[in-house]
Amino acid sequence: MFDSLIHCNSSLSDISKYNYLVSFLRGPPLALVSSTPLANQNYNIAYQALKNKYDKKRLIAKAHWQALENIKPISNENNHEALRNMIDIYTRLSKFFLPIQLCGIGKNISKGSHGVRCNIKPIGKSDPIYSLEFIILNEISDNLPINSLPVEQFSKFSQLPLADPNFHLSKPVDILLGADIYGFLITGNKLLSDPDQPVALETIFGWIITGRVKTSSVSLSVNSYFLTSYASLDQSLQRFWELEDVPQSSTLSSDEKLAEEHFCKTFSRTLSGRYKVSLPFKTLEPIFEGSRDVALRRFFSLEKRLLRNPQLYSQYSNYMREYLDSQYMIAVQNPSPNAHSYYLPHHCVIRPDSLTTKLRVVFDASARDYTNKSLNDTLLTGPKLQSDILSILLRFRSHLIVFASDIKQMFCQILVNENHTEYLKILWRFNANEPIQEYKLTRVTFGLSCSPF
């Protein structure tokens, strides 16, 4: 599976393939390549080393068989420890880019809902380059060190090229790197003397100082602990009181406010009076890797299903033909690979009892690319504009005669900004003997999390 999705994917660079390779490794396989720097030219070396040592079908089959034999029997019907070990919910949170709560020692809980992928490398050098994903927070932690340290204690390291010459001064933390990349940053060289003395470690960025330091300053971390505890207690009590109160008005979350502000700033009307909107991205111009491959596989599966049912194929083609004739979608001229684009898989939903649309084509904006990211993950959903079902039923019963109506293709009456139609591409052909054609949807699309807003 790694070969078909990553290794043979020509749209991925070698450094991206190396990142994926390392993320899938554990134990001895990871140790085998840990000494090879994460760089473009080293990917094939690491890949071949793993193939030579572990690509042995008999050993792989034996390992699977032993894993099945060693599964612990369930001692009671409520014992789900084995399943929980298979699916680590905390790992899945980071993969799905869900809003998560982060907290460190002496800090209140911070909410991180936005991320960014960027490259880091040593200053003044062209390599190595590491492509990493970061969660954006207003503040990572308190200043480090908590108090500025006397520089005289580090005089023996004065001749070393330090990664941070002012490491002894109390300053904010700019970037926090995880333990998953730590092994690739250190070179192995170190200067140490006594366990009670500072230690110098060499990294690709320069030397860093760690270890124990003698200081006469009194740490304030205990006060910070108490402050954090009291703040959490106050928040818990406040939430408890709010449960007892009848809400006077709905409050919008920060993301919902951003969605409303984005709409007010970007919507417009054409000369014909039709509204035009932009997609409310959390970050500008998100990048997707391999979404076309995912959409292509889904299309082939859909086409096989349609070919087995000519009547369904005809209805589906008529629906897509209507989209094309109404200019709800347009053909892409001279298509080319572009990371700032997204391909939507699509399928049909059949409702035989419907009086209007018995077949509806649904576009899947939740399909994930090679980085486990979907278009819906990058969009602000906006506040709920629909009325509650209770109020609708009460209004329905308030009058003797009620008229019910529906807007035909309601979402399709609103245009999408031309710059954002790159993220609304689909694959389709009206005949199985024709080449597959790329199209761009030009209207608000059913299946996007932001469409109801």
N, C-alpha and C positions, 0 to 999 in steps of 0.2 A: 504493500500500500504506500509506503514511503517513496519507493521508486516511481510509482505512477503519478502520485500527487505532487511530490517535491523534486526529486532528483531529475526526472525527465521533463520538468516544466521549464521551458526555455524563457518564460517571462520573468523568472526569478533570478536574481544575481547570486553568485557563489556565496557571498557573505550572508544573504538571506537564507540560503539553503543550509549553511553551517549553523545559523541560529536555530532553525527548526530541528536540525539533527541533534544539537546539544540538548535542546529542551525535551527531547524524547528519551534521553539516556538516563540510566540510573546505575549505581553500583560499579562493578568492574568495567563495563563498557564506557562509562563516563570517565573513569580513571585512565582508561587507555588513551583517550584523546585530550585529557585535561592539560597535558604538557605542550600541546600544539596550539599556538596563538590563534585567536579568532580573527582570521583574515581571509581575503578572497583566494589567495594562492594556496592556502592550506586546506581548503574544503575537500578537494579530491584526495589529498594525502590521508586525511582523517577517515574519509568514507571508505577508501580502499583498505586501510588498516582494519576497520571494523568488518568489512566483507571477508577479508582473509581469515580473521579469527573466529567469527560467529556465523557466517553464512554456510552452515552445515545442516542439511535437512534432518539427519538422524538425531543430532543433538537438540535441535529445535523441537522435534516431535517428542523426544524423551523429556524435555523440560515441561512441555504442556501436560504430558501424562503424569509426571510427578506432582505438578500443581493441582491436578484434579484429584489425585490420590490423597493429598495432604489437606484437603478442605475439611475443616472441623465439622463434625455432625452437630445439628441444631439440638440443643438440650431442652428447649421449650419453645412453644409457638410464638412467644414474644421476643425471642432472641434474634435480633437483626444486626448483630455486630459485624458479621461477615459481609453483609450487603453494604453497610456503612463504610467498611474499609475499601470496598470496590469503588464507591462513588464518594469522593471527598468533597463535601458541599462547599468548604472554604476555598478549595482550589477552583471549583467551577464558578464561584463568584467572580474571581479575577479574570477568568477566560471570557465570561459573558459581558464584561464591562458594566456590571450592575452597580447602582449606588451602594457603597459600602461605608461602614464607619471605621475610622482609624483612630487610635489613640496611643500616645507614648507616655513615658514616665513623667509625671508632673504636668501633663497637659490635659485640657478638656477634649472631649471627643470631637473629631473633625469629620465632616462628610465629604467624600470625594466621588463626584459623578462624572468628571471629565478626565480624559487622558490624552497623551500625545506621544507619538513615536519620533525619536530623534537619534542622531548618531553622535557618539562621543569619541574623542581621540586625544592623545597627548598634544599639548601646545608645541608648535614648531615641527611636528612630525606628520608624515603622510599616513602612517599606519602604526599600530593596528587601529581599526575602526570597528566599533561595536554599535549595533542597532538595537536600542532598548525602548521599552514602553514605560512611561512614567504617569503616575496619578498626580493631578494638579491640586495642591492644597494652598490655603492662604499662608499657613505657617507649619513647618515640619515639626519643630520642637523648640525648646528654649535655646538661648544662645549657648554655644559650646566653645571652650569649656565654660562652666557656670560662672567662674571668676577668672580673670586674667592671671596668668602664672608668671613668676619671675623668670626672665629669659636666661639668667645666669646659670640655672640648673641644666641648661641644654647647651652649654658652651662647647662640649666635646663633639657636638654635631654641627658646629658652625660652618665647617668646610663642605658639608654635603649639599648637593642640589636638592632643596626641599620642594615638595609639591605645593606647600603653602608656607612661605617664609614667615608669616605672621600667625602661625598656628597657636601661639601661646596667648593670643588676645581673644577675649570673649566676643564672638561674632555670630550672626545668624547662620543657620545651615541652609545652603543653596540647593544641593541635590543629595538625596539619600539613595545609595546603591545597595542592592540586595546581596545576600550571601551567594546567590546563584551565579553572580559575575565576579565575586571576590577572587576565586581561584585563578581567573584569567588576568587579574590586575597585578598580583604580586609576582616578583621575579624569583624569589627564594633567598636573596641576599639579605642579611640582617646583621646589626651590631648590638650586642647585649653584654652585660657584665654581671649584675646582681639582680635578684628578683625584686628588690626594693628600688631599683633605678629604672629610668626610662629606657625604652628599646626603640631602635630605628629599623624600619622595614623598607626595603626598596620596592617601588611599584613602577608601572609604566609611566606614571605621571611625575615621578620623582620620589624622594624619600619622605616617609611619614613617621611621626613620633607617637608612640603609644606606651603604655605601662603605668607604673605607680610614680606619683610626684609628691614630694613633701611640700605642704603649703600651710600657712598660718591662718588662712581665711576659713571662715565657718560656712559650710554649705547650707544653702537655703532650700534644699530639695524637700526637707521634711515639711516646711510650710506649704510648699506647692502640693504635696500629697493631700494635706488637709483641705486646701482650697478646692482641689479637684473633687474630693469626696463630698464637700458641702454643696458644690454646684450641682453635682449629680443628684443629691438628695432633694434640693430645691426643685429641680426639673421634674423629678418623680412626683413630688407633692403637687406641683402645678398641673401635671397631667391628670392626677387623681381628682383634683377639684374641677377640672374642665369636663370630666365625664359626668359630673352631677349637674352641670349647667346646660340649659337649652341654647344651642348656638344661634346667635342673632343674624349672622351673615357668614357666607363661606369665605375662607381666606385662601389666597393663592400661594402655592409654593414658589421658590425662587425660579425653578425651571418653567413653571407656568407663566410667571411674570415675564421671563425672557422671551417666551413664545409670543405673548401678546405684544411686547415691544417690537419684536422682529416683524410681526405682521403689519403693525402700524407704520413702520419705517419703509417697508419694501413693497407693499401692495400698490397697484395702480389700475387704471381703467383705459382700455383702448378707445379709439375714436368711435367704434361701434357700440361702446358702453359695456363691453365684456370685461370682467375682472381678471387681473393677472397677478399671481402670487409667486413667491420664492420658497424653496424648501427650507424649513427652520433647522439648519444644522447646528449641532452643539459646538463643533469646531469647523473652521472654514476649510472647504475643499478636502473632505476626508479621502483617504487612499484605501482602495480595495485591491487585494491580490487574488486572482484566480476566480473571480465571480463569473466570468464568461464560461470557464470550464464547467462550473457547477450548473449554470443555466443550460449549457449544451447537453450535458448528461440527462438533465431533467426533460429537455425537449425530445431527445431520442426515445425516452421511456413513454412520454405522452403520445408521440407519433405512433409507436407500436400499438398503444391502446386504441387510438383513433382508427388505425387501419383495420383493426379487427371488427369495428362497428361502423360501416359506411354511413349510416344515418347520423350517428353522432359526429363523424368527421365532417359531414356536410353542414350540420348546424354550427359546429365550431368554426369552420371556414367562413360561413356567412357572417358570423359574429365579428371575426377579424376583418372581413371585407368591409363591413359597415364601419368599423373603426378607421380603416384606411380611407374609405370614400368620404367620411365625415372629417378627415384630417385630425382625428384624435391621436393618430400616430402617423409618422412620416418615415420613408425609407432613408437610411444613412448612406450617403454617397462617399465612396472611398473609405470604408471603415479601417481603422488602425488601432492596435493595442494602446490603451490609455489607462493609467492607474487611477486617474481622477474620473472614473466612470463606474457604473454598476449595472449588471445585467439581471433583470427580474425573471426568474422562472415563472411559469404560469400553468394553470390547470382549470378545469371546468367544474362548476357546481350545478347539478341538475335538480330542478324542483318541478316535477310533473304537475303538482297541484297549483302552481302559480298561474294567475290569470294574465300576467303581463309577460315576464321574462322567464321562460322555462329553463333556459341554459344561460349561465352567467360565467364569464371568464374572470378568474381571480388571479391577481399578480402577487407573488410571494416575496414581499420585501423583508421577510425574516430569514431568508436563506443565507447561510453563513459562507464566507469565503475561506481561503486557506489560513487566514489569521483568526478564524472563529469569530468574525465580525460581520454583522448584517447591516443593511441600509437603515432598518428601524432602530438599531442600536445607536446610530449617529444622529437621529432626529429628535427634536423636542415634540412631545405629544400635544402640549397645550392643555388648557382647562376643559372640563366637560361642559359643553354648551347645551346638550339635550336636557329637557325637563325630566324630573323623576317620574316613573311610571304611575305613582300614586296620584300626583297632581294632574296627569293626563287623564286618568280614569275619572277623577272627580269632575274635571271640566266636561268630559264626555257625557256624564250623567246630569249635568246642570241644565241641559236644554232638551226641548221636546224633539227637535229635529237636528240631526248632525250630518254634516257633509265631510266625507273622508276623501282625500286626494293624494296623489303621488307625483313627484317631479321625475320625468323621464331622464335617466342618465344624469342625475343631479351633479355628481362630481365632475363629469365631463363638460359641464358648462363653464368651468373656470380654467383659464390658461395657466401654464407653468412657465416661469422665466426661462428664456432660451438657454441661458448658461447652465441651468440645472437639469435640462432634459438629458444631459450626458449621464445622469444617474438613474434614468428611466428607460434604459435600453432593453429590448427583448429580441429573441430569435424566433423566426417563423418562416414557413414556406407553404404555399397553397397547393403544392404538388410534391409528392415524395421523390420525383425524378428531377426536381429543380434544385439548384444550390440553396443553401440556407442564407436567408437575408437578415440583415440587422435593421431594426426599426427603433425610433425614439418616440416615446409617448409625450404628447404635447399638452395633456390636460391632467388635472388632479386625478390621481390613480387610486382605485379601490384596492386596498391591501396595505397602504402606507399608514403607519400609526398616527401621523399628523393629519390625515385627510378629513376626519370628522371635525377637526378644529378649523 
